[in-house]
Amino acid sequence: MSMGLVVVGAGGRMGRTLVRTIHETPGAALAGAVERPGSPFLGKDAGELAGVGRLGVAVGDDPLSAFARADGVLDFTAPAATVEFSGYAAQARIVHVIGTTGCSAADEARIAAAARHATIVKSGNMSVGVNLLAALVERAARALPAGEFDIEVLEMHHRHKVDAPSGTALLLGEAAARGRDVALADNSVRVRDGHTGPRETGSIGFATLRGGSVIGEHSVLFAGTGERIVLSHHAEDRSLFARGAVTAALWARGRKPGLYSMRDVLGL
């Protein structure tokens, strides 16, 4: 039996990509499509919005009723909405796949609380390639001594992205920190301006670029004396994130409630 999935933010670029991906994936079916109250997409057929033809699923603004008829929800919205949806997913006891970035510590705590009743898969990036990259970054950070190699995370996204560093950059930074057995919060450098002094040994730096229509480019640089190692990922199509999200939902179906990551889904 196909897994019935709800797409929240169904009228947006990512939402439409998710609808198309569900339609194309064996074992998955679109069970609902949700937008904010007042959205111009309300009442429209989600399949027609996504360019795959009429699917008989109208976009609505009532997530609770949509979740009650589904097995899971795919969510690439905004932190406040995601926290709300996690509570609804917990009430409905369904799978909640979260690709939303920019969540605060308080948001994360509420999502973790919801995971006591919902099966939640949350990742700063749903791409198989990025999560493999994170595993490689962790291994490289463990192998290359902090006193000899500096770590810098460089990311670029389109002009409309609202959070920085990106969730993917933070995911990669966390991987580097795990490799060095340190806390990222205590060792990251997010901003450099003015007379900064020399680079602190062991710190993990972040550089953020924004412009144009770039979907996502991430590199982790290990800079030593006389040599650099660069591990990179370039996203060329949003569908790779959607495919990862649907894969995560299918993986999570039937699993006990809890907070999982794409590392769990991919066995990394």
Disulfide bonds with the S-S distance in Angstrom:
none
